[in-house]
Amino acid sequence: MKRSDDLLAGLDDIDWAALGHAYGSAEDVPGQLRTVCGSDEEARESAFRSLFGNIFHQGTRYSASPYAVPFLARIAAAGTAGARADALLLLTRLAIDWHDEYDLPLGIDTAAWRAAAINPEESLRWYDEQLAAETNERRLRSLHEGRAYCEAGHPVDAREGALRSYDAVRAQLPVLLELLDDRDPEIRAKTAYLLGWFPEEADATLLPLLACLDVEREPVCVATVLVSVGLIADHDPDGRLRYHLEHEHPLPRWAAATALTRLLVTYPAATPGLPSAEGIAAELAAFGAGPAPESATAHHDGDLHSYTVRSLLHLMGAAEKPDGILLEIVRALPRIQKTGVVPRPLAVRVQNLLEALFQPADTAPVFVELSLGRRELLRVLAELLTAADFQPMPFGSDLHEWFTQYGLPGTRPALRAYVGLSTEGEDPSDPPLRPLGTIPQPLIPPPLTEPSPTTKGPFPGRQPRSGALHPRFISESGRLSSGRTH
């Protein structure tokens, strides 16, 4: 471990008070970073909680976020034992928040992300155009506040703000690469996971990942490296992925099949010699039919059955007999697990499946005329889904809307009747589909937000700030920052 002075060299050269985070001025960040480097474990954990809540607030990044990255990278590389893994996790979140849920299994599309991000110059031009045309005094005040916020260096487009942090972490990869050789398997696994989200750096990271693969023996580390190789490579390097289909442990076998899925789907003409879609699907199906492993990679927050279902869904398009793969998907669905990131993952997978397998329709297709795989899918969903899953958000998963847009029954009792299951004990009116106006709606900032009466300067009190005033602002929760690849 290095002395904290070495880890935090240059910390006081930054004007943190002029930078912002979720709760206003970032002047408290230096103290939190110093505490992270200290020996008091309880205080260190508290400081990390603060950093996870201010420079990374529910997925949003702020002007202070990229400035913290170099210090966190040093802490990850040479900080106290208790701080290193947390620093790596925070670096990962600052770079890509929870992209697993919307960028797997095909990987992050950084080109689309960069194209979608609105740079500050464009935002300032928009403000100037609006100010020149606006006559309403309240809107003028809002526009002036927004322009001042943007001109001060704060991101007003969440995609652009997130990209600043992503690129800051990208700049630290030469330091972080050395952690693939760390003595701690947790550090090696977290590092390998992070590297899979930087395809633009594949020329620099692929060989170190393969070198790690040659000597790594811990199954979670091996599996994490394999998935990352598959996410950044455009080929199977020297057949390494195929080789691990024969690994003695099921987790690396799953990871090799997962990596090969991405290559087969993304580069079908550039990867001769890969196993067939059916061959890869067989390994994924074997994993999907079994229980969750005791130790898993970090992908999908550990819900590897969700990852498996999504990989199998993509393989259907490359298979000669896609219905056979769909039946394997059906067998995996009961194994999907709730996570801290996605509380209703089965409902999300249902949305993926309906979108891929059915066409919009006003009336239900004749059940017996559906393919065997589709019939089995609907039967299993009629068993697994609860009445609440069909409730509108935020009380349920809004599956009523998803099913009915494809002409399918939009309640659990109706779905069970459609597939031929008993409806005894089912309430035909359950769930009560309330009119939208009666459902408490989440608070979403309007495109133009009036300043709070308590606002002084660019930071409105200690409330989490949600970006500022640009009508093209899309929060990270909108899942558009890198281009969706469901």
Secondary structure as UniProt FT lines:
FT   HELIX           4..7
FT   TURN            8..10
FT   HELIX           11..13
FT   HELIX           16..18
FT   STRAND          20..21
FT   TURN            22..23
FT   STRAND          24..25
FT   TURN            27..28
FT   HELIX           29..36
FT   HELIX           41..54
FT   STRAND          56..57
FT   TURN            58..59
FT   STRAND          60..61
FT   TURN            63..64
FT   HELIX           65..78
FT   HELIX           81..96
FT   TURN            97..99
FT   HELIX           100..103
FT   TURN            104..106
FT   HELIX           110..116
FT   HELIX           120..133
FT   HELIX           137..151
FT   TURN            152..153
FT   HELIX           158..171
FT   HELIX           173..177
FT   HELIX           178..181
FT   HELIX           185..195
FT   TURN            196..197
FT   HELIX           199..201
FT   HELIX           202..215
FT   HELIX           219..232
FT   HELIX           237..239
FT   HELIX           240..243
FT   HELIX           244..246
FT   HELIX           250..266
FT   TURN            268..270
FT   TURN            272..273
FT   HELIX           277..288
FT   HELIX           299..302
FT   HELIX           304..316
FT   TURN            317..318
FT   HELIX           322..332
FT   HELIX           333..335
FT   HELIX           345..357
FT   HELIX           367..369
FT   HELIX           372..384
FT   HELIX           387..390
FT   TURN            393..395
FT   HELIX           399..405
FT   HELIX           412..419
FT   TURN            424..425
FT   TURN            428..429
FT   HELIX           436..438
FT   TURN            453..454
FT   TURN            457..458
FT   TURN            461..462
FT   TURN            471..472
FT   HELIX           476..478
//
